[in-house]
Amino acid sequence: MKLAIRHRTAYAYDPAVSAVAMRLKLFPSIFDGQKTLSWRVTLNDRVVEPDFRNGYGDAVATLFLRGGVAAVEVIAEGVVETTDLAGVLRGHRAPLKPGVCLRETPRTRADAAILALAHEADATGGAPIERAHALQDLVTARVAYRAGSSHAATTAAAALAAGEGVCQDHAHVMIAAARALGWPARYVAGYYLASEEGGDDGATHAWAELWVDGLGWVGFDAANDLCPTDAYVRLCSGLDAADASPLRGHASGVSQETLSVAVSVT
């Protein structure tokens, strides 16, 4: 499938700030399920190229703007050809060992309820991939998708207790439960071509990847209760949403910041 993507993020500062530092991970991942046909990232109309690849294998660009910055506009756009690999991240290269992704973060800390969920999935038995699917089914059943029901800092434990959340929360609960069982797990950010059946109709999306013996990294999207298909474009990964964020910025100075985001996937 060929997916055309346009992702615009704009910041306005009133009054202007003295400097802005940005880290961008807005470049499609390289693996057997994705081929980038065209891609362009600009910051205030200036083309941005990656500076390096991090330990997760993600392309990263770092930028600094100085001297009375009143507005920042970042646009990532292009066409990516995708292939359905049933969620398996085949052909992706990264230097970090899977065990790094056993590290707990404040957003993915497992409480008693998450531990119970994890052991319920593990008790289903079967091969590791079957137990991972059982975990995804349980997360989907216990955390209903509801737009606006959580915020950026919502933890996995809070989302499970509330019984609702968005794709970020489904991923965090899945990750927390997997790590509680000793399964390496990480957060993935990307794009999604929504279908009428999907539980999440957003164009930006998030899901979890679990390290499965014999397969390697496999994606699990508990928001839609499926493994990523050719309707997904993968950007980057990390220990949680904050670590994996495709765009992070810091402004120097006292100012009122206004943010606007527009994404289309067709």
Order of alpha helices (4+ residues) and beta strands (2+ residues): beta-beta-beta-beta-beta-alpha-alpha-beta-alpha-beta-alpha-beta-beta-beta-beta-alpha-beta-beta
